């Protein structure tokens, strides 16, 4: 199956990331959409401070855990929707 058949965005929606509005394809998994806009570091290791981002992309590793609308969520398992408020606490 070709990749074009797996995901067909219906429209771009506004999402706020750390106070900055970005346009992302509605329904795309957030980890992929963030990476497509240039955001690959989603958090930092609490122990070493090393950058962390999406790793397994199937919800097993927790490396892409971020705050979405005030709650902790896995970016690889969360579809983009209009008006999301995303915080990358400690990523910068």
GROMACS elastic network, one bead per residue, 0.5 to 0.9 nm:
[ bonds ]
;  ai    aj funct       b0    kb
    1     4     6  0.83824   500
    1     5     6  0.68332   500
    1     6     6  0.76846   500
    2     5     6  0.55982   500
    2     6     6  0.70311   500
    3     6     6  0.51765   500
    3     7     6  0.69483   500
    4     7     6  0.59740   500
    4     8     6  0.67618   500
    5     8     6  0.68683   500
    7    27     6  0.83414   500
    7    28     6  0.73353   500
    8    25     6  0.88362   500
    8    27     6  0.85477   500
    8    28     6  0.85576   500
    9    12     6  0.75413   500
    9    25     6  0.54823   500
    9    26     6  0.58533   500
    9    27     6  0.65081   500
    9    28     6  0.70550   500
   10    25     6  0.72894   500
   10    26     6  0.64602   500
   10    27     6  0.79807   500
   11    24     6  0.82754   500
   11    25     6  0.58122   500
   11    26     6  0.58076   500
   11    27     6  0.88893   500
   12    23     6  0.57515   500
   12    24     6  0.51344   500
   12    26     6  0.57052   500
   12    82     6  0.85199   500
   13    22     6  0.81090   500
   13    23     6  0.53829   500
   13    24     6  0.54989   500
   13    25     6  0.62364   500
   13    26     6  0.58850   500
   13    80     6  0.80853   500
   13    81     6  0.67834   500
   13    82     6  0.50592   500
   13    83     6  0.75070   500
   14    21     6  0.62321   500
   14    22     6  0.56985   500
   14    24     6  0.65964   500
   14    25     6  0.89743   500
   14    81     6  0.81134   500
   14    82     6  0.55848   500
   14    83     6  0.58039   500
   14    84     6  0.77369   500
   15    20     6  0.81699   500
   15    21     6  0.55634   500
   15    22     6  0.53416   500
   15    23     6  0.62345   500
   15    24     6  0.69358   500
   15    80     6  0.79471   500
   15    81     6  0.75000   500
   15    82     6  0.61433   500
   15    83     6  0.50731   500
   15    84     6  0.50079   500
   15    85     6  0.64073   500
   15    86     6  0.76508   500
   16    19     6  0.56536   500
   16    20     6  0.52963   500
   16    22     6  0.61399   500
   16    23     6  0.87496   500
   16    83     6  0.68410   500
   16    84     6  0.61017   500
   16    86     6  0.59772   500
   16    87     6  0.85499   500
   17    20     6  0.51540   500
   17    21     6  0.62418   500
   17    22     6  0.70391   500
   17    84     6  0.82351   500
   17    85     6  0.62547   500
   17    87     6  0.61223   500
   17    88     6  0.77223   500
   18    21     6  0.84012   500
   18    85     6  0.78307   500
   18    86     6  0.62002   500
   18    87     6  0.52586   500
   18    88     6  0.67267   500
   18    89     6  0.87148   500
   19    85     6  0.81208   500
   19    86     6  0.82496   500
   19    87     6  0.83199   500
   22    37     6  0.79559   500
   23    37     6  0.85944   500
   24    27     6  0.88943   500
   24    28     6  0.78936   500
   24    30     6  0.86756   500
   24    33     6  0.61135   500
   24    34     6  0.80777   500
   24    36     6  0.86975   500
   24    37     6  0.80794   500
   24    80     6  0.71626   500
   24    81     6  0.85656   500
   24    82     6  0.88608   500
   25    28     6  0.57790   500
   25    29     6  0.89516   500
   25    33     6  0.71345   500
   25    80     6  0.69042   500
   25    81     6  0.83183   500
   26    29     6  0.86703   500
   26    79     6  0.73182   500
   26    80     6  0.50885   500
   26    81     6  0.54072   500
   26    82     6  0.71661   500
   27    30     6  0.83620   500
   27    78     6  0.85801   500
   27    81     6  0.64121   500
   28    31     6  0.84887   500
   28    32     6  0.70022   500
   28    33     6  0.63252   500
   28    78     6  0.82602   500
   28    79     6  0.53294   500
   28    80     6  0.55457   500
   28    81     6  0.86244   500
   29    32     6  0.55959   500
   29    33     6  0.63107   500
   29    34     6  0.87397   500
   29    75     6  0.68118   500
   29    76     6  0.56036   500
   29    77     6  0.61993   500
   29    78     6  0.54624   500
   29    80     6  0.59952   500
   30    34     6  0.59406   500
   30    35     6  0.84507   500
   30    74     6  0.85190   500
   30    76     6  0.59480   500
   30    77     6  0.74005   500
   30    78     6  0.56371   500
   30    79     6  0.55785   500
   30    80     6  0.54374   500
   31    34     6  0.52630   500
   31    35     6  0.62176   500
   31    36     6  0.86463   500
   31    39     6  0.88207   500
   31    40     6  0.82477   500
   31    42     6  0.86477   500
   31    53     6  0.82805   500
   31    54     6  0.63271   500
   31    57     6  0.78036   500
   31    64     6  0.71638   500
   31    74     6  0.82120   500
   31    77     6  0.79924   500
   31    78     6  0.79278   500
   31    79     6  0.88434   500
   32    35     6  0.51036   500
   32    36     6  0.61104   500
   32    37     6  0.87526   500
   32    54     6  0.83648   500
   32    57     6  0.87162   500
   32    75     6  0.82102   500
   32    76     6  0.71586   500
   33    36     6  0.50424   500
   33    37     6  0.64493   500
   33    38     6  0.88704   500
   33    39     6  0.86640   500
   33    80     6  0.77355   500
   34    37     6  0.52178   500
   34    38     6  0.64864   500
   34    39     6  0.51339   500
   34    40     6  0.68463   500
   34    42     6  0.87674   500
   34    75     6  0.87126   500
   35    38     6  0.50302   500
   35    40     6  0.50345   500
   35    41     6  0.85791   500
   35    54     6  0.87385   500
   36    39     6  0.72866   500
   36    40     6  0.85157   500
   37    40     6  0.86326   500
   39    42     6  0.71340   500
   39    53     6  0.88624   500
   40    51     6  0.89633   500
   40    52     6  0.80792   500
   40    53     6  0.57139   500
   40    54     6  0.74771   500
   41    44     6  0.76157   500
   41    51     6  0.57986   500
   41    52     6  0.55163   500
   41    54     6  0.81724   500
   41    64     6  0.88345   500
   41    88     6  0.85984   500
   41    91     6  0.63132   500
   41    92     6  0.81996   500
   42    51     6  0.75748   500
   42    52     6  0.59336   500
   42    54     6  0.76034   500
   42    63     6  0.82879   500
   42    64     6  0.62413   500
   42    65     6  0.76322   500
   42    66     6  0.68303   500
   42    75     6  0.88786   500
   42    87     6  0.89835   500
   42    88     6  0.57268   500
   42    89     6  0.82057   500
   42    90     6  0.84469   500
   42    91     6  0.55903   500
   42    92     6  0.86636   500
   43    46     6  0.88868   500
   43    49     6  0.88348   500
   43    50     6  0.86100   500
   43    51     6  0.61905   500
   43    52     6  0.52551   500
   43    53     6  0.66755   500
   43    63     6  0.81127   500
   43    64     6  0.74950   500
   43    65     6  0.77496   500
   43    66     6  0.73142   500
   43    88     6  0.59997   500
   43    89     6  0.65153   500
   43    90     6  0.56630   500
   43    92     6  0.76206   500
   44    47     6  0.85990   500
   44    48     6  0.79525   500
   44    49     6  0.50652   500
   44    50     6  0.53676   500
   44    52     6  0.52945   500
   44    53     6  0.84266   500
   44    89     6  0.85420   500
   44    90     6  0.60258   500
   44    91     6  0.52310   500
   44    92     6  0.80260   500
   45    48     6  0.55016   500
   45    50     6  0.51571   500
   45    51     6  0.63754   500
   45    52     6  0.65117   500
   45    90     6  0.88355   500
   45    91     6  0.89291   500
   46    49     6  0.57774   500
   46    50     6  0.81833   500
   46    90     6  0.87526   500
   47    50     6  0.81841   500
   48    51     6  0.89437   500
   49    52     6  0.88231   500
   49    90     6  0.89355   500
   51    91     6  0.71903   500
   52    55     6  0.82924   500
   52    63     6  0.62280   500
   52    64     6  0.72406   500
   52    91     6  0.80582   500
   53    63     6  0.59079   500
   53    64     6  0.53312   500
   53    65     6  0.85880   500
   54    57     6  0.60981   500
   54    61     6  0.87873   500
   54    62     6  0.83880   500
   54    63     6  0.58580   500
   54    65     6  0.86043   500
   54    75     6  0.76879   500
   54    76     6  0.69781   500
   55    58     6  0.85779   500
   55    61     6  0.71558   500
   55    62     6  0.84389   500
   55    63     6  0.63069   500
   55    64     6  0.72607   500
   55    76     6  0.89808   500
   56    59     6  0.69290   500
   56    60     6  0.67030   500
   56    61     6  0.62707   500
   56    62     6  0.85887   500
   56    63     6  0.81375   500
   56    64     6  0.89682   500
   56    76     6  0.84328   500
   57    60     6  0.78224   500
   57    61     6  0.82914   500
   57    64     6  0.83337   500
   57    75     6  0.85154   500
   57    76     6  0.51873   500
   57    77     6  0.77137   500
   58    61     6  0.79978   500
   58    76     6  0.64697   500
   58    77     6  0.70077   500
   59    62     6  0.65094   500
   59    63     6  0.88609   500
   59    64     6  0.85882   500
   59    74     6  0.67900   500
   59    75     6  0.86072   500
   59    76     6  0.63733   500
   59    77     6  0.61654   500
   60    63     6  0.86769   500
   61    64     6  0.79300   500
   62    65     6  0.54993   500
   62    73     6  0.89876   500
   62    74     6  0.65471   500
   63    66     6  0.88909   500
   63    74     6  0.80207   500
   64    73     6  0.81784   500
   64    74     6  0.55236   500
   64    75     6  0.54558   500
   64    76     6  0.67161   500
   65    72     6  0.64513   500
   65    73     6  0.54561   500
   65    75     6  0.61538   500
   65    76     6  0.85491   500
   65    88     6  0.89054   500
   66    71     6  0.81189   500
   66    72     6  0.55815   500
   66    73     6  0.55365   500
   66    74     6  0.63289   500
   66    75     6  0.65605   500
   66    86     6  0.74014   500
   66    87     6  0.65303   500
   66    88     6  0.58020   500
   66    89     6  0.73351   500
   67    70     6  0.55877   500
   67    71     6  0.51501   500
   67    73     6  0.59048   500
   67    74     6  0.84658   500
   67    75     6  0.88342   500
   67    85     6  0.81278   500
   67    86     6  0.57584   500
   67    87     6  0.51079   500
   67    88     6  0.66127   500
   67    89     6  0.75205   500
   68    71     6  0.53783   500
   68    72     6  0.62553   500
   68    73     6  0.61688   500
   68    74     6  0.88525   500
   68    75     6  0.85156   500
   68    78     6  0.89368   500
   68    84     6  0.67109   500
   68    85     6  0.56839   500
   68    87     6  0.65285   500
   68    88     6  0.89963   500
   69    72     6  0.84464   500
   69    84     6  0.61703   500
   69    86     6  0.63241   500
   69    87     6  0.81729   500
   70    85     6  0.76367   500
   70    86     6  0.79175   500
   70    87     6  0.79663   500
   73    76     6  0.87849   500
   73    77     6  0.79156   500
   73    78     6  0.71354   500
   74    77     6  0.54843   500
   74    78     6  0.62929   500
   75    78     6  0.52229   500
   75    79     6  0.79749   500
   76    79     6  0.80405   500
   80    83     6  0.89957   500
   80    84     6  0.74360   500
   81    84     6  0.61785   500
   88    91     6  0.54434   500
   88    92     6  0.77813   500
   89    92     6  0.77402   500
